[in-house]
Amino acid sequence: MITTRFPPTSPGSGNDWGMSIRSVILLLAVVSLVGLPYSILMPVFAATVFQGGPHTLGILMTASGCGALLAALSDGSVVGTAIWLLL
């Protein structure tokens, strides 16, 4: 089961990456390990660096969410570019 490959969608569609399940699990683990300290340490960062409270934390988290939304919209609006160029 671990060495199972995802089936290609259709020839020439560009979606036949051939990633194994092991690669997907490894990618999920790396993203989880990088993102967890970010959300846990953000209140400490808001309190020590900006000497703020819950309002400052809310502004920081809102700015992070807006940046993620703008990045997703700009990446999604690109037409005719290979997806690996965006990474």
C-alpha positions as CSV (number, residue, x, y, z in Angstrom):
1,M,0.0,0.0,0.0
2,I,2.8,2.4,0.8
3,T,4.4,2.0,-2.7
4,T,1.0,2.5,-4.5
5,R,1.2,5.3,-7.1
6,F,-1.6,7.7,-8.0
7,P,-3.0,6.9,-11.4
8,P,-2.5,9.5,-14.1
9,T,-5.5,11.5,-15.0
10,S,-5.2,11.8,-18.8
11,P,-2.3,11.9,-21.2
12,G,-0.9,15.3,-21.7
13,S,-3.0,17.0,-19.0
14,G,0.1,17.7,-16.9
15,N,-1.3,16.1,-13.8
16,D,0.5,12.7,-14.0
17,W,3.2,13.5,-11.4
18,G,3.5,9.9,-10.2
19,M,3.8,10.9,-6.5
20,S,3.8,8.0,-4.1
21,I,1.7,7.9,-0.9
22,R,5.0,8.0,1.0
23,S,5.8,11.4,-0.6
24,V,2.4,12.8,0.3
25,I,2.7,11.7,3.9
26,L,6.2,13.1,4.1
27,L,5.1,16.5,2.7
28,L,2.2,16.6,5.1
29,A,4.6,15.9,8.1
30,V,7.0,18.7,7.0
31,V,4.2,21.2,6.6
32,S,2.7,20.3,10.0
33,L,6.0,20.5,11.8
34,V,6.7,24.0,10.2
35,G,3.2,25.4,10.8
36,L,2.7,24.2,14.3
37,P,5.3,26.4,16.0
38,Y,4.1,29.4,14.0
39,S,0.6,29.3,15.5
40,I,1.8,28.4,19.0
41,L,4.5,31.2,19.1
42,M,2.4,33.9,17.5
43,P,0.9,35.1,20.9
44,V,4.3,35.2,22.5
45,F,5.6,37.2,19.5
46,A,2.7,39.6,19.8
47,A,3.3,40.1,23.5
48,T,7.1,40.4,23.6
49,V,7.9,42.1,20.3
50,F,4.9,44.4,20.0
51,Q,4.1,44.7,23.7
52,G,0.5,44.1,22.8
53,G,-2.4,41.9,23.8
54,P,-5.3,40.0,22.1
55,H,-6.0,43.0,19.8
56,T,-2.4,42.9,18.4
57,L,-2.6,39.1,18.1
58,G,-5.8,39.5,16.1
59,I,-4.2,42.0,13.8
60,L,-1.2,39.7,13.2
61,M,-3.3,36.7,12.5
62,T,-5.6,38.7,10.2
63,A,-2.6,40.0,8.2
64,S,-1.3,36.4,7.9
65,G,-4.7,35.2,6.6
66,C,-5.0,38.1,4.1
67,G,-1.5,37.4,2.8
68,A,-2.3,33.8,2.3
69,L,-5.6,34.7,0.5
70,L,-3.8,37.2,-1.8
71,A,-1.1,34.7,-2.6
72,A,-3.7,32.0,-3.4
73,L,-5.6,34.4,-5.7
74,S,-2.5,35.5,-7.5
75,D,-1.3,32.0,-8.0
76,G,-4.7,30.9,-9.2
77,S,-4.9,33.8,-11.7
78,V,-1.8,32.9,-13.6
79,V,-2.6,31.2,-16.9
80,G,-0.3,29.3,-19.1
81,T,2.6,29.0,-16.6
82,A,4.0,25.8,-15.4
83,I,3.0,25.2,-11.7
84,W,6.5,24.5,-10.6
85,L,7.5,28.0,-11.6
86,L,5.2,29.4,-8.9
87,L,6.9,27.4,-6.2
